[in-house]
């Protein structure tokens, strides 16, 4: 694989990582904040949702990395 192609692959992976690890927890925390805005345990619900979003994001990133490695080994 040429050098520019590898850089674009790395940039694409970085973009996916940022999207998954930032957007997913933020959306989940925002939804939980809105749902529990009148409850006393609102902060705990937001924390749990943000952590769940991080877990989901890292899981999806690991799936993408496995797929990229599998595709890369199949091309050689």
Buried (B, 14 or more C-beta within 10 A) or exposed (E): EEEEEEEEEEEEBEEBBEEBBEEBBEEBBBBBBEEBEEEEEBEEBBEBBBEBBBEBBBEBBEEBEEEBEEEEEEEE
